[in-house]
Amino acid sequence: MRAETRENVRAYATIPTVRHIVLVRSTDIAAELFTRQSDGGWPESPRMLSSTDSVDLGEIGFSGPLAEFYEDTYLAMPGLS
């Protein structure tokens, strides 16, 4: 992951109302999910999500398959990724 993306994650993590940070990859069907812990801290490592995983953001009432994020992209088309 690019250094500037990591810098942005650190910046977003300083916002008290931010509960989740999702980094969605553009080169394969995968993402990293950071979820603020009950003590207000952030985990050392994100939860790694793959094409068969669901993205669950309970605080905003969102839950859906990660694969659907890529529905209209070349990554979703068999044999082209």
Secondary structure, DSSP 8 states (H G I E B T S, - for coil): --HHHHHHHHHHHTSTT--EEEEE-SSSSEEEEEE--TTS---SS-EEEETT-EEEEGGGTEEEEGGGGGTTSGGGSTTT-
